[in-house]
Amino acid sequence: MTLLEEAETFTIPYGRNNHCGPCALAYVLKTDPDSAAALLRRESGKRSIRGVSNGLLVEAIWAAGVKTRLAFPTGSVPHPQLRLPTREDPAALYIVNITHHYIVIHGNQVFDNRFHLGKSLEKCPYLLRRVVNAWRTIQ
Protein backbone atom coordinates (compact mmCIF):
# COMPACT_ATOMS: atom_id res chain seq x y z
CA MET A 1 0.00 0.00 0.00
CA THR A 2 1.44 3.37 -0.99
CA LEU A 3 1.47 6.39 1.33
CA LEU A 4 -1.24 8.06 -0.75
CA GLU A 5 -3.48 4.98 -0.54
CA GLU A 6 -2.83 4.85 3.19
CA ALA A 7 -3.79 8.53 3.47
CA GLU A 8 -7.06 7.81 1.72
CA THR A 9 -7.92 5.15 4.29
CA PHE A 10 -6.67 6.80 7.51
CA THR A 11 -8.67 9.43 9.36
CA ILE A 12 -8.09 10.91 12.79
CA PRO A 13 -10.26 9.08 15.33
CA TYR A 14 -12.07 11.17 17.92
CA GLY A 15 -10.71 11.07 21.45
CA ARG A 16 -10.86 12.95 24.73
CA ASN A 17 -8.06 15.33 23.73
CA ASN A 18 -9.09 16.85 20.41
CA HIS A 19 -6.80 19.89 20.41
CA CYS A 20 -4.96 20.65 17.19
CA GLY A 21 -1.47 19.57 18.35
CA PRO A 22 -2.45 16.06 19.46
CA CYS A 23 -4.68 15.63 16.39
CA ALA A 24 -1.88 16.59 14.01
CA LEU A 25 0.53 14.27 15.81
CA ALA A 26 -2.10 11.49 15.75
CA TYR A 27 -2.38 11.71 11.99
CA VAL A 28 1.38 11.65 11.47
CA LEU A 29 1.78 8.64 13.77
CA LYS A 30 -1.44 6.91 12.59
CA THR A 31 -2.81 6.70 16.12
CA ASP A 32 -5.53 8.38 18.17
CA PRO A 33 -5.30 11.88 19.73
CA ASP A 34 -5.26 10.49 23.28
CA SER A 35 -2.17 8.38 22.58
CA ALA A 36 -0.56 11.35 20.83
CA ALA A 37 -1.34 13.56 23.86
CA ALA A 38 0.25 10.92 26.12
CA LEU A 39 3.43 11.07 24.03
CA LEU A 40 3.40 14.88 24.22
CA ARG A 41 2.94 14.71 28.02
CA ARG A 42 5.82 12.25 28.30
CA GLU A 43 8.12 14.45 26.18
CA SER A 44 7.15 17.71 27.94
CA GLY A 45 6.69 16.50 31.50
CA LYS A 46 3.34 18.34 31.67
CA ARG A 47 0.18 16.87 33.18
CA SER A 48 -2.15 18.12 30.44
CA ILE A 49 -1.70 19.12 26.82
CA ARG A 50 -3.58 21.98 25.23
CA GLY A 51 -1.11 24.32 23.54
CA VAL A 52 1.90 22.70 21.88
CA SER A 53 5.07 24.52 20.88
CA ASN A 54 6.74 23.84 17.55
CA GLY A 55 9.76 22.37 19.31
CA LEU A 56 7.68 19.98 21.43
CA LEU A 57 5.68 18.76 18.44
CA VAL A 58 8.79 18.04 16.37
CA GLU A 59 10.51 16.46 19.39
CA ALA A 60 7.55 14.11 19.88
CA ILE A 61 7.49 13.21 16.18
CA TRP A 62 11.20 12.40 16.28
CA ALA A 63 10.79 10.43 19.54
CA ALA A 64 8.24 8.25 17.72
CA GLY A 65 10.82 7.48 15.04
CA VAL A 66 9.52 9.76 12.26
CA LYS A 67 12.03 12.18 10.78
CA THR A 68 11.11 15.63 9.52
CA ARG A 69 12.77 18.55 7.80
CA LEU A 70 11.73 22.15 7.41
CA ALA A 71 9.57 22.61 4.32
CA PHE A 72 10.81 26.18 3.89
CA PRO A 73 14.48 27.01 4.35
CA THR A 74 14.81 29.39 7.29
CA GLY A 75 14.51 32.98 6.17
CA SER A 76 13.57 32.20 2.56
CA VAL A 77 9.84 32.92 2.94
CA PRO A 78 9.00 35.09 5.96
CA HIS A 79 5.26 34.36 6.21
CA PRO A 80 3.89 32.71 3.09
CA GLN A 81 0.24 31.94 2.68
CA LEU A 82 -0.74 28.31 2.79
CA ARG A 83 0.76 27.08 -0.48
CA LEU A 84 2.96 24.00 -0.33
CA PRO A 85 4.44 22.02 -3.23
CA THR A 86 2.04 19.07 -2.78
CA ARG A 87 1.58 18.68 -6.53
CA GLU A 88 5.27 17.83 -6.93
CA ASP A 89 4.89 14.81 -4.64
CA PRO A 90 1.29 13.82 -3.93
CA ALA A 91 2.34 11.40 -1.19
CA ALA A 92 4.15 14.16 0.77
CA LEU A 93 2.96 14.70 4.32
CA TYR A 94 3.33 18.18 5.82
CA ILE A 95 2.80 19.33 9.41
CA VAL A 96 1.98 23.04 9.24
CA ASN A 97 1.69 25.67 11.96
CA ILE A 98 -0.63 28.39 10.67
CA THR A 99 -0.87 31.24 13.19
CA HIS A 100 -1.43 29.28 16.41
CA HIS A 101 -3.03 26.21 14.80
CA TYR A 102 -1.61 22.90 13.55
CA ILE A 103 -2.85 21.14 10.43
CA VAL A 104 -1.60 18.20 8.40
CA ILE A 105 -1.60 18.29 4.61
CA HIS A 106 -1.39 14.90 2.91
CA GLY A 107 -1.88 14.84 -0.83
CA ASN A 108 -4.70 17.29 -1.49
CA GLN A 109 -6.38 16.75 1.90
CA VAL A 110 -6.19 18.81 5.10
CA PHE A 111 -6.59 17.12 8.49
CA ASP A 112 -6.89 18.77 11.90
CA ASN A 113 -9.10 18.78 14.98
CA ARG A 114 -12.01 20.17 12.91
CA PHE A 115 -11.54 17.97 9.86
CA HIS A 116 -10.90 14.48 11.29
CA LEU A 117 -12.09 12.91 8.02
CA GLY A 118 -10.11 15.33 5.87
CA LYS A 119 -11.12 18.28 3.72
CA SER A 120 -10.05 19.14 0.20
CA LEU A 121 -7.17 21.62 0.14
CA GLU A 122 -9.04 23.74 -2.41
CA LYS A 123 -12.05 24.04 -0.06
CA CYS A 124 -10.01 24.50 3.09
CA PRO A 125 -10.84 27.61 5.15
CA TYR A 126 -7.15 28.07 6.04
CA LEU A 127 -5.87 29.14 2.61
CA LEU A 128 -5.42 32.78 3.62
CA ARG A 129 -3.71 32.00 6.93
CA ARG A 130 -0.01 32.68 7.25
CA VAL A 131 2.38 29.77 7.62
CA VAL A 132 4.56 30.15 10.70
CA ASN A 133 6.44 26.85 10.25
CA ALA A 134 6.03 23.78 8.08
CA TRP A 135 7.76 20.42 8.23
CA ARG A 136 7.75 17.57 5.77
CA THR A 137 8.10 14.01 6.94
CA ILE A 138 11.02 12.05 5.52
CA GLN A 139 10.35 8.44 4.57
C-alpha positions in Angstrom: 0.0 0.0 0.0 1.4 3.4 -1.0 1.5 6.4 1.3 -1.2 8.1 -0.7 -3.5 5.0 -0.5 -2.8 4.9 3.2 -3.8 8.5 3.5 -7.1 7.8 1.7 -7.9 5.2 4.3 -6.7 6.8 7.5 -8.7 9.4 9.4 -8.1 10.9 12.8 -10.3 9.1 15.3 -12.1 11.2 17.9 -10.7 11.1 21.4 -10.9 12.9 24.7 -8.1 15.3 23.7 -9.1 16.9 20.4 -6.8 19.9 20.4 -5.0 20.7 17.2 -1.5 19.6 18.3 -2.4 16.1 19.5 -4.7 15.6 16.4 -1.9 16.6 14.0 0.5 14.3 15.8 -2.1 11.5 15.8 -2.4 11.7 12.0 1.4 11.6 11.5 1.8 8.6 13.8 -1.4 6.9 12.6 -2.8 6.7 16.1 -5.5 8.4 18.2 -5.3 11.9 19.7 -5.3 10.5 23.3 -2.2 8.4 22.6 -0.6 11.4 20.8 -1.3 13.6 23.9 0.3 10.9 26.1 3.4 11.1 24.0 3.4 14.9 24.2 2.9 14.7 28.0 5.8 12.2 28.3 8.1 14.5 26.2 7.2 17.7 27.9 6.7 16.5 31.5 3.3 18.3 31.7 0.2 16.9 33.2 -2.1 18.1 30.4 -1.7 19.1 26.8 -3.6 22.0 25.2 -1.1 24.3 23.5 1.9 22.7 21.9 5.1 24.5 20.9 6.7 23.8 17.5 9.8 22.4 19.3 7.7 20.0 21.4 5.7 18.8 18.4 8.8 18.0 16.4 10.5 16.5 19.4 7.5 14.1 19.9 7.5 13.2 16.2 11.2 12.4 16.3 10.8 10.4 19.5 8.2 8.3 17.7 10.8 7.5 15.0 9.5 9.8 12.3 12.0 12.2 10.8 11.1 15.6 9.5 12.8 18.5 7.8 11.7 22.2 7.4 9.6 22.6 4.3 10.8 26.2 3.9 14.5 27.0 4.4 14.8 29.4 7.3 14.5 33.0 6.2 13.6 32.2 2.6 9.8 32.9 2.9 9.0 35.1 6.0 5.3 34.4 6.2 3.9 32.7 3.1 0.2 31.9 2.7 -0.7 28.3 2.8 0.8 27.1 -0.5 3.0 24.0 -0.3 4.4 22.0 -3.2 2.0 19.1 -2.8 1.6 18.7 -6.5 5.3 17.8 -6.9 4.9 14.8 -4.6 1.3 13.8 -3.9 2.3 11.4 -1.2 4.2 14.2 0.8 3.0 14.7 4.3 3.3 18.2 5.8 2.8 19.3 9.4 2.0 23.0 9.2 1.7 25.7 12.0 -0.6 28.4 10.7 -0.9 31.2 13.2 -1.4 29.3 16.4 -3.0 26.2 14.8 -1.6 22.9 13.5 -2.9 21.1 10.4 -1.6 18.2 8.4 -1.6 18.3 4.6 -1.4 14.9 2.9 -1.9 14.8 -0.8 -4.7 17.3 -1.5 -6.4 16.8 1.9 -6.2 18.8 5.1 -6.6 17.1 8.5 -6.9 18.8 11.9 -9.1 18.8 15.0 -12.0 20.2 12.9 -11.5 18.0 9.9 -10.9 14.5 11.3 -12.1 12.9 8.0 -10.1 15.3 5.9 -11.1 18.3 3.7 -10.1 19.1 0.2 -7.2 21.6 0.1 -9.0 23.7 -2.4 -12.0 24.0 -0.1 -10.0 24.5 3.1 -10.8 27.6 5.2 -7.1 28.1 6.0 -5.9 29.1 2.6 -5.4 32.8 3.6 -3.7 32.0 6.9 0.0 32.7 7.3 2.4 29.8 7.6 4.6 30.2 10.7 6.4 26.8 10.3 6.0 23.8 8.1 7.8 20.4 8.2 7.8 17.6 5.8 8.1 14.0 6.9 11.0 12.1 5.5 10.4 8.4 4.6 
